[in-house]
Amino acid sequence: MAEDPVPTLQRKIPGHGGAVRCLLLHRDHLFSGSSDASIRIWSADRGTCLRRLEAHGAPIVSLAVDRRDGIWACSEDGSLRVWQGARLD
């Protein structure tokens, strides 16, 4: 029986000041939420940070993007926040 190939690391993307708690891939963008209470929007192809969003007072634990490109974030501060107009085209 043939062994499965071992995956190789393709890219390491530094940026957050704390542990990354959640990830979401949406079209050509990667969203990351961190224990530093920030959300970052990345180019999935290039691995570059396109935007940083800050409004929570505690770690981000969950992310979603709606059909109008609204970015929804849940935090350990007990809040749900929504950003509009991030231009994800």
Buried (B, 14 or more C-beta within 10 A) or exposed (E): EEEEEEEEEEEEBEBBEEEBBBEBEBEEBBBBBBBBBBBBBBEEEEBEBBBEBEBBEEBBBEBBBEEEBBBBBBBBEEEEBEBEEBEBE
